[in-house]
Amino acid sequence: MSALQGLTHLAASPAVTQVHASGGPGPVLRTVVLLSLIGVPLVAYLLLRGYRRDKD
């Protein structure tokens, strides 16, 4: 079995098609929300870090 035949067999499996058929914006929306929940505080920290005043 060549590698190409193995990939087409995987794409045609019922488990993969069932996950793909349920689809919708769920997985993409979940990824965007998760990345924004992590990214926004990180960017805010990096930007506000430069405005901190040192008390020497």
Secondary structure, 3 states (H helix, E strand, C coil): CCHHHHHHHHHCCHHHHHHHHHCCCHHHHHHHHHHHHHHHHHHHHHHHHCCCCCCC
